[in-house]
Amino acid sequence: QVTLQESGGGLVQAGDSLTLSCQASGGSIMGYDVGWFRTTSTKNREVVARLAWNARRFYYGDFVRGRFTISRETPKNMIYLRMTNPTAEDTAVYYCAIGDYKLGYIEYHFWGQGTQVTVSS
């Protein structure tokens, strides 16, 4: 059973940068695809970014527009989301998750509890 714990959220000004971190424990993220998701009070969960187990396949939500970068340090069991130039529309609870790639979709097995990011304009 892998436990994921996000950190790095908080209150930031629009245009500032922040990095969300996700620490895995109780198991390794090796071999898993990883992802960041977010939810708001008015939107269902949406994919922010995904990164393959070998870092050779990635995806970003359309709203990212080159502002965010997902990365991983597998030996340290860490997943990151670097957010630059956030706007108020990026205010959300951000979750990390890991899962298996299954011929066109990813089955996520483990999820973090989420970290709140609030962007003030």
GROMACS elastic network, one bead per residue, 0.5 to 0.9 nm:
[ bonds ]
;  ai    aj funct       b0    kb
    1    25     6  0.85804   500
    1    26     6  0.60696   500
    1    27     6  0.66750   500
    1   110     6  0.80668   500
    2    24     6  0.64845   500
    2    25     6  0.57239   500
    2    27     6  0.50586   500
    2    28     6  0.73952   500
    2    29     6  0.83717   500
    2   109     6  0.88323   500
    2   110     6  0.64963   500
    2   111     6  0.87159   500
    3    23     6  0.81119   500
    3    24     6  0.55823   500
    3    25     6  0.52119   500
    3    26     6  0.61096   500
    3    27     6  0.77725   500
    3   110     6  0.70032   500
    3   111     6  0.74522   500
    3   112     6  0.69627   500
    4    22     6  0.62985   500
    4    23     6  0.56161   500
    4    25     6  0.65341   500
    4    26     6  0.89469   500
    4    96     6  0.72150   500
    4    97     6  0.73788   500
    4    98     6  0.87236   500
    4   110     6  0.72016   500
    4   111     6  0.61349   500
    4   113     6  0.74933   500
    5    21     6  0.80795   500
    5    22     6  0.53363   500
    5    23     6  0.52189   500
    5    24     6  0.65361   500
    5    25     6  0.83335   500
    5    95     6  0.88493   500
    5    96     6  0.79994   500
    5   111     6  0.84958   500
    5   112     6  0.52648   500
    5   113     6  0.65922   500
    5   114     6  0.75830   500
    5   115     6  0.87714   500
    6     9     6  0.81402   500
    6    20     6  0.69419   500
    6    21     6  0.55234   500
    6    23     6  0.64749   500
    6    24     6  0.89761   500
    6    79     6  0.89920   500
    6    94     6  0.81912   500
    6    95     6  0.70183   500
    6    96     6  0.68841   500
    6   112     6  0.63291   500
    6   113     6  0.70794   500
    6   114     6  0.59967   500
    6   115     6  0.59339   500
    7    10     6  0.89677   500
    7    19     6  0.87022   500
    7    20     6  0.58156   500
    7    21     6  0.52348   500
    7    22     6  0.63595   500
    7    23     6  0.82596   500
    7   114     6  0.82087   500
    7   115     6  0.62020   500
    8    18     6  0.73089   500
    8    19     6  0.61052   500
    8    21     6  0.60701   500
    8    22     6  0.88043   500
    8   115     6  0.74092   500
    8   116     6  0.87791   500
    8   117     6  0.84476   500
    9    12     6  0.86734   500
    9    18     6  0.78274   500
    9    19     6  0.78673   500
    9    20     6  0.62615   500
    9    21     6  0.87349   500
    9    93     6  0.85730   500
    9    94     6  0.81758   500
    9   115     6  0.53798   500
    9   116     6  0.53472   500
    9   118     6  0.78399   500
   10   115     6  0.78031   500
   10   116     6  0.60062   500
   10   118     6  0.60041   500
   10   119     6  0.83508   500
   11   116     6  0.83644   500
   11   117     6  0.61601   500
   11   119     6  0.59008   500
   11   120     6  0.72091   500
   12    15     6  0.84356   500
   12    16     6  0.64935   500
   12    17     6  0.78152   500
   12    18     6  0.78518   500
   12    86     6  0.84655   500
   12   117     6  0.76505   500
   12   118     6  0.62795   500
   12   120     6  0.62434   500
   12   121     6  0.89755   500
   13    16     6  0.55385   500
   13    17     6  0.84577   500
   13    86     6  0.79524   500
   13    87     6  0.80903   500
   13    88     6  0.86329   500
   13   118     6  0.84023   500
   13   119     6  0.54819   500
   13   121     6  0.61985   500
   14    17     6  0.84369   500
   14    85     6  0.64294   500
   14    86     6  0.53862   500
   14    88     6  0.66237   500
   14   119     6  0.56644   500
   14   120     6  0.56801   500
   14   121     6  0.51506   500
   15    84     6  0.68601   500
   15    86     6  0.54167   500
   15    87     6  0.67107   500
   15   119     6  0.88425   500
   15   121     6  0.85771   500
   16    83     6  0.84951   500
   16    84     6  0.64173   500
   16    85     6  0.56169   500
   16    86     6  0.66638   500
   16    87     6  0.89822   500
   16   119     6  0.89054   500
   17    82     6  0.75197   500
   17    83     6  0.55686   500
   17    85     6  0.60596   500
   17    86     6  0.70052   500
   18    81     6  0.83535   500
   18    82     6  0.60951   500
   18    83     6  0.53204   500
   18    84     6  0.66507   500
   18    86     6  0.86583   500
   19    80     6  0.67097   500
   19    81     6  0.55324   500
   19    83     6  0.58724   500
   19    84     6  0.85101   500
   20    79     6  0.82839   500
   20    80     6  0.55389   500
   20    82     6  0.63673   500
   20    83     6  0.77998   500
   20    94     6  0.84979   500
   20   115     6  0.83533   500
   21    78     6  0.69051   500
   21    79     6  0.58029   500
   21    81     6  0.65599   500
   21    82     6  0.86776   500
   21    96     6  0.86127   500
   22    77     6  0.82584   500
   22    78     6  0.55858   500
   22    80     6  0.61934   500
   22    81     6  0.86045   500
   22    95     6  0.85866   500
   22    96     6  0.64345   500
   22    97     6  0.87837   500
   22   112     6  0.78923   500
   23    76     6  0.81991   500
   23    77     6  0.60291   500
   23    79     6  0.66941   500
   23    80     6  0.89630   500
   24    27     6  0.70276   500
   24    28     6  0.69762   500
   24    29     6  0.70326   500
   24    76     6  0.84968   500
   24    77     6  0.52827   500
   24    78     6  0.63370   500
   24    79     6  0.82172   500
   24   112     6  0.89181   500
   25    28     6  0.71084   500
   25    29     6  0.89072   500
   25    77     6  0.73750   500
   27    30     6  0.88678   500
   27    77     6  0.84684   500
   28    31     6  0.82827   500
   28    32     6  0.85486   500
   28    74     6  0.77298   500
   28    75     6  0.82669   500
   28    76     6  0.87961   500
   28    77     6  0.61271   500
   29    32     6  0.54637   500
   29    33     6  0.79928   500
   29    34     6  0.80219   500
   29    53     6  0.81248   500
   29    74     6  0.62134   500
   29    75     6  0.84880   500
   29    77     6  0.57882   500
   29    78     6  0.80352   500
   29    79     6  0.89572   500
   29    98     6  0.71634   500
   29    99     6  0.88487   500
   30    33     6  0.85069   500
   30    53     6  0.67709   500
   30    54     6  0.86666   500
   30    74     6  0.59511   500
   30    75     6  0.78925   500
   30    77     6  0.78620   500
   31    52     6  0.85366   500
   31    53     6  0.50137   500
   31    54     6  0.73865   500
   31    99     6  0.87997   500
   31   100     6  0.79395   500
   32    52     6  0.71478   500
   32    54     6  0.84813   500
   32    98     6  0.58784   500
   32    99     6  0.52897   500
   32   100     6  0.55511   500
   32   101     6  0.77821   500
   33    50     6  0.73152   500
   33    51     6  0.58221   500
   33    54     6  0.79976   500
   33    55     6  0.83980   500
   33    97     6  0.84782   500
   33    98     6  0.56090   500
   33    99     6  0.53007   500
   33   100     6  0.58390   500
   33   101     6  0.65834   500
   33   106     6  0.75541   500
   33   108     6  0.83601   500
   34    49     6  0.85398   500
   34    50     6  0.57723   500
   34    51     6  0.53513   500
   34    52     6  0.64172   500
   34    53     6  0.70162   500
   34    70     6  0.89926   500
   34    71     6  0.89567   500
   34    72     6  0.82137   500
   34    79     6  0.74662   500
   34    96     6  0.73326   500
   34    97     6  0.57507   500
   34    99     6  0.64206   500
   34   100     6  0.86654   500
   34   108     6  0.83735   500
   35    47     6  0.75848   500
   35    48     6  0.75266   500
   35    49     6  0.55927   500
   35    51     6  0.61616   500
   35    52     6  0.86261   500
   35    70     6  0.79628   500
   35    79     6  0.83506   500
   35    95     6  0.82250   500
   35    96     6  0.56324   500
   35    97     6  0.52761   500
   35    98     6  0.63045   500
   35    99     6  0.83908   500
   35   108     6  0.87397   500
   36    46     6  0.88506   500
   36    47     6  0.63983   500
   36    48     6  0.53777   500
   36    49     6  0.52890   500
   36    50     6  0.64107   500
   36    70     6  0.79465   500
   36    79     6  0.89006   500
   36    80     6  0.86222   500
   36    81     6  0.74016   500
   36    94     6  0.67639   500
   36    95     6  0.55582   500
   36    97     6  0.63974   500
   37    45     6  0.65004   500
   37    46     6  0.55576   500
   37    49     6  0.70163   500
   37    50     6  0.87256   500
   37    93     6  0.82795   500
   37    94     6  0.56255   500
   37    95     6  0.51011   500
   37    96     6  0.63254   500
   37    97     6  0.78670   500
   38    43     6  0.88733   500
   38    44     6  0.81940   500
   38    45     6  0.54665   500
   38    46     6  0.55940   500
   38    47     6  0.66978   500
   38    48     6  0.66539   500
   38    90     6  0.88383   500
   38    91     6  0.89696   500
   38    92     6  0.59303   500
   38    93     6  0.53530   500
   38    95     6  0.59315   500
   38    96     6  0.87675   500
   38   114     6  0.84102   500
   39    42     6  0.80787   500
   39    43     6  0.60049   500
   39    44     6  0.56628   500
   39    46     6  0.65743   500
   39    91     6  0.88920   500
   39    92     6  0.55181   500
   39    93     6  0.54079   500
   39    94     6  0.67689   500
   39    95     6  0.83591   500
   40    43     6  0.51111   500
   40    44     6  0.68505   500
   40    45     6  0.76040   500
   40    91     6  0.74138   500
   40    93     6  0.64796   500
   41    44     6  0.79584   500
   41    92     6  0.81232   500
   43    46     6  0.78877   500
   46    61     6  0.79412   500
   47    50     6  0.75093   500
   47    59     6  0.88052   500
   47    60     6  0.73861   500
   47    61     6  0.59565   500
   48    59     6  0.82617   500
   48    60     6  0.57541   500
   48    61     6  0.50793   500
   48    62     6  0.85222   500
   48    63     6  0.81979   500
   48    64     6  0.71641   500
   48    68     6  0.85085   500
   48    94     6  0.86671   500
   49    58     6  0.73095   500
   49    59     6  0.54819   500
   49    61     6  0.62072   500
   49    64     6  0.84369   500
   49    68     6  0.81786   500
   49    69     6  0.77714   500
   49    70     6  0.63279   500
   49    81     6  0.82365   500
   50    57     6  0.81547   500
   50    58     6  0.53642   500
   50    59     6  0.50877   500
   50    60     6  0.65454   500
   50    61     6  0.89425   500
   50    70     6  0.70891   500
   51    54     6  0.80903   500
   51    55     6  0.57396   500
   51    56     6  0.75765   500
   51    57     6  0.59141   500
   51    59     6  0.66946   500
   51    70     6  0.68570   500
   51    71     6  0.72285   500
   51    72     6  0.81947   500
   52    56     6  0.60807   500
   52    57     6  0.50356   500
   52    58     6  0.61087   500
   52   101     6  0.79669   500
   53    56     6  0.77707   500
   53    57     6  0.82328   500
   53    74     6  0.88925   500
   53   100     6  0.84820   500
   53   101     6  0.86155   500
   54    57     6  0.75892   500
   55    58     6  0.71018   500
   55    71     6  0.79549   500
   55    72     6  0.79833   500
   58    70     6  0.84425   500
   60    63     6  0.80924   500
   60    64     6  0.63685   500
   60    65     6  0.81245   500
   60    66     6  0.83654   500
   60    68     6  0.82577   500
   60    69     6  0.85487   500
   60    70     6  0.86993   500
   61    64     6  0.55546   500
   61    65     6  0.78804   500
   62    65     6  0.61041   500
   63    66     6  0.86963   500
   63    67     6  0.89150   500
   64    67     6  0.55187   500
   64    68     6  0.60655   500
   64    69     6  0.89951   500
   65    68     6  0.78266   500
   66    69     6  0.76870   500
   66    84     6  0.89005   500
   67    82     6  0.82663   500
   67    83     6  0.61886   500
   67    84     6  0.52360   500
   67    85     6  0.64087   500
   67    86     6  0.75884   500
   68    81     6  0.66575   500
   68    82     6  0.53769   500
   68    84     6  0.60006   500
   68    85     6  0.85682   500
   68    86     6  0.87196   500
   69    80     6  0.79464   500
   69    81     6  0.56024   500
   69    82     6  0.50234   500
   69    83     6  0.67153   500
   69    84     6  0.85763   500
   70    79     6  0.75000   500
   70    80     6  0.56591   500
   70    82     6  0.64218   500
   70    83     6  0.89115   500
   71    78     6  0.85801   500
   71    79     6  0.59308   500
   71    80     6  0.51939   500
   71    81     6  0.65540   500
   71    82     6  0.81454   500
   72    75     6  0.89984   500
   72    76     6  0.86584   500
   72    77     6  0.77662   500
   72    78     6  0.56912   500
   72    80     6  0.59783   500
   72    81     6  0.88628   500
   73    76     6  0.55017   500
   73    77     6  0.60812   500
   73    78     6  0.51028   500
   73    79     6  0.63679   500
   73    80     6  0.83267   500
   74    78     6  0.61350   500
   74    79     6  0.78356   500
   75    78     6  0.78161   500
   76    79     6  0.89133   500
   79    96     6  0.78238   500
   80    96     6  0.88239   500
   83    86     6  0.64822   500
   86    89     6  0.78930   500
   86    90     6  0.61344   500
   86    91     6  0.84840   500
   86   119     6  0.68474   500
   87    90     6  0.54878   500
   87    91     6  0.75103   500
   87   119     6  0.60282   500
   87   120     6  0.75183   500
   87   121     6  0.69375   500
   88    91     6  0.55250   500
   88   118     6  0.73154   500
   88   120     6  0.57979   500
   88   121     6  0.59597   500
   89    92     6  0.81220   500
   89   119     6  0.77461   500
   90   117     6  0.76480   500
   90   118     6  0.75355   500
   90   119     6  0.67514   500
   91    94     6  0.89865   500
   91   116     6  0.77343   500
   91   117     6  0.54020   500
   91   119     6  0.54057   500
   91   120     6  0.83986   500
   92   115     6  0.83995   500
   92   116     6  0.59855   500
   92   117     6  0.55176   500
   92   118     6  0.66156   500
   92   119     6  0.87947   500
   93   114     6  0.58380   500
   93   115     6  0.53535   500
   93   117     6  0.60198   500
   93   118     6  0.85096   500
   94   112     6  0.89993   500
   94   113     6  0.87479   500
   94   114     6  0.52264   500
   94   115     6  0.52784   500
   94   116     6  0.62356   500
   94   117     6  0.70669   500
   95   111     6  0.69632   500
   95   112     6  0.56987   500
   95   113     6  0.66097   500
   95   115     6  0.66098   500
   96   110     6  0.85268   500
   96   111     6  0.59681   500
   96   112     6  0.55065   500
   96   113     6  0.82626   500
   96   114     6  0.72062   500
   97   108     6  0.63872   500
   97   109     6  0.74132   500
   97   110     6  0.55384   500
   97   112     6  0.63194   500
   98   106     6  0.88834   500
   98   107     6  0.83303   500
   98   108     6  0.54274   500
   98   109     6  0.61790   500
   98   110     6  0.55825   500
   98   111     6  0.68819   500
   99   106     6  0.61943   500
   99   107     6  0.52404   500
   99   109     6  0.51379   500
   99   110     6  0.69000   500
  100   105     6  0.84628   500
  100   106     6  0.54421   500
  100   107     6  0.52798   500
  100   108     6  0.64318   500
  100   109     6  0.77957   500
  101   104     6  0.71009   500
  101   105     6  0.59261   500
  101   107     6  0.64222   500
  101   108     6  0.86525   500
  102   105     6  0.52732   500
  102   106     6  0.55964   500
  102   107     6  0.68350   500
  103   106     6  0.80229   500
  108   111     6  0.76202   500
  111   114     6  0.83578   500
  112   115     6  0.86777   500
